[in-house]
Amino acid sequence: MNKKNDTPVYRQLVSVIRAGFLALDVSVQDEIKTFIKNQQDKNGGFVDRAQNPDLYYSLFGLWLSLATDQKELQRNLKDFVSTKNMNPSSSPVEDLALLLIKSELDSGQKKKSVFSIIRTVLKKGRLIELSYQFFLITLVIDATGKNKKLYYFFARIWLCFYKPKGNIPCSLIAAILYARKTVGLSSSVLQNKILEFTVEKGGFRAFESVETSDMLSTGVALFVLKETGYDLRMIKPGCLDFIQENYSAGAFLSGDGDVTKDLEYTFYGLLALGSLLKN
């Protein structure tokens, strides 16, 4: 996504997550590493909340294994994704997750054309909200696509005119803000919009109509605010309290009362922590 930085966005995310991970006590680090390892199925895929191997959760498992330097888990995952070559899914999210996983694990993977990546999302993702479609396309093109400069040129034009309407969640506003930043567009208006999602006790909520924070919104919002130069010091204490309150034996919880532990929210918890520490 970042045309001025050759490091793919997912690698920047991993770097921030690792900063959060390394700031923790060794005993907590060991708990997190054990939790991540236990979320890997014997076939190498990482499991979803129903304990079934899943490409979407395997993407979070990969990124967390990179951040915690667990190379054995990466080797196991490579075996799992190698079986997915001949089985295209009906989900653009799974297809793009597979592309992102292979971009890290398979150095010989051929780059995809911008057109083919866009076609994958548009063909299978008609029910996905437009802002999220744009986010998925851009994230994958950044990591695996050819002709990025041409894409960024048209993305800048589109972002100049795109004004999201309706009940847009905090995470998508953050994604749009990050995209605008990477193509050189102003960010202050959307920064202020994201800050409207803060909760007094700490953290960020998904929608303005919701009263409680959640880890996904908090992690994404803090990362994007940090990347766009916002001073997080005023909201840091409350956010740290929220993160600490939702840590549970090696994992981070969703923050909305659900006590189920999974890789996705552990990813966002460490992302939130790392964003605060690297600001």
Secondary structure in CASP SS format (residue, H / E / C, confidence):
PFRMAT SS
TARGET T0000
AUTHOR 0000-0000-0000
METHOD secondary structure of the structure
MODEL  1
M C 1.00
N C 1.00
K C 1.00
K C 1.00
N C 1.00
D C 1.00
T C 1.00
P C 1.00
V H 1.00
Y H 1.00
R H 1.00
Q H 1.00
L H 1.00
V H 1.00
S H 1.00
V H 1.00
I H 1.00
R H 1.00
A H 1.00
G H 1.00
F H 1.00
L H 1.00
A C 1.00
L C 1.00
D C 1.00
V H 1.00
S H 1.00
V H 1.00
Q H 1.00
D H 1.00
E H 1.00
I H 1.00
K H 1.00
T H 1.00
F H 1.00
I H 1.00
K H 1.00
N H 1.00
Q C 1.00
Q E 1.00
D C 1.00
K C 1.00
N C 1.00
G C 1.00
G C 1.00
F E 1.00
V E 1.00
D C 1.00
R C 1.00
A C 1.00
Q C 1.00
N C 1.00
P E 1.00
D C 1.00
L H 1.00
Y H 1.00
Y H 1.00
S H 1.00
L H 1.00
F H 1.00
G H 1.00
L H 1.00
W H 1.00
L H 1.00
S H 1.00
L H 1.00
A H 1.00
T C 1.00
D C 1.00
Q C 1.00
K H 1.00
E H 1.00
L H 1.00
Q H 1.00
R H 1.00
N H 1.00
L H 1.00
K H 1.00
D H 1.00
F H 1.00
V H 1.00
S H 1.00
T C 1.00
K C 1.00
N C 1.00
M C 1.00
N C 1.00
P C 1.00
S C 1.00
S C 1.00
S C 1.00
P H 1.00
V H 1.00
E H 1.00
D H 1.00
L H 1.00
A H 1.00
L H 1.00
L H 1.00
L H 1.00
I H 1.00
K H 1.00
S H 1.00
E H 1.00
L H 1.00
D C 1.00
S C 1.00
G C 1.00
Q C 1.00
K C 1.00
K C 1.00
K E 1.00
S C 1.00
V H 1.00
F H 1.00
S H 1.00
I H 1.00
I H 1.00
R H 1.00
T H 1.00
V H 1.00
L H 1.00
K H 1.00
K H 1.00
G C 1.00
R C 1.00
L C 1.00
I C 1.00
E C 1.00
L H 1.00
S H 1.00
Y H 1.00
Q H 1.00
F H 1.00
F H 1.00
L H 1.00
I H 1.00
T H 1.00
L H 1.00
V H 1.00
I H 1.00
D H 1.00
A H 1.00
T H 1.00
G E 1.00
K C 1.00
N C 1.00
K H 1.00
K H 1.00
L H 1.00
Y H 1.00
Y H 1.00
F H 1.00
F H 1.00
A H 1.00
R H 1.00
I H 1.00
W H 1.00
L H 1.00
C H 1.00
F H 1.00
Y C 1.00
K C 1.00
P C 1.00
K C 1.00
G C 1.00
N C 1.00
I C 1.00
P C 1.00
C H 1.00
S H 1.00
L H 1.00
I H 1.00
A H 1.00
A H 1.00
I H 1.00
L H 1.00
Y H 1.00
A H 1.00
R H 1.00
K H 1.00
T H 1.00
V C 1.00
G C 1.00
L C 1.00
S C 1.00
S C 1.00
S H 1.00
V H 1.00
L H 1.00
Q H 1.00
N H 1.00
K H 1.00
I H 1.00
L H 1.00
E C 1.00
F C 1.00
T E 1.00
V C 1.00
E C 1.00
K C 1.00
G C 1.00
G C 1.00
F E 1.00
R C 1.00
A C 1.00
F C 1.00
E C 1.00
S C 1.00
V C 1.00
E C 1.00
T C 1.00
S C 1.00
D C 1.00
M H 1.00
L H 1.00
S H 1.00
T H 1.00
G H 1.00
V H 1.00
A H 1.00
L H 1.00
F H 1.00
V H 1.00
L H 1.00
K H 1.00
E H 1.00
T C 1.00
G C 1.00
Y C 1.00
D C 1.00
L C 1.00
R C 1.00
M C 1.00
I C 1.00
K H 1.00
P H 1.00
G H 1.00
C H 1.00
L H 1.00
D H 1.00
F H 1.00
I H 1.00
Q H 1.00
E H 1.00
N C 1.00
Y E 1.00
S E 1.00
A C 1.00
G C 1.00
A E 1.00
F E 1.00
L C 1.00
S C 1.00
G C 1.00
D C 1.00
G C 1.00
D C 1.00
V C 1.00
T C 1.00
K C 1.00
D C 1.00
L H 1.00
E H 1.00
Y H 1.00
T H 1.00
F H 1.00
Y H 1.00
G H 1.00
L H 1.00
L H 1.00
A H 1.00
L H 1.00
G H 1.00
S H 1.00
L H 1.00
L H 1.00
K H 1.00
N C 1.00
END
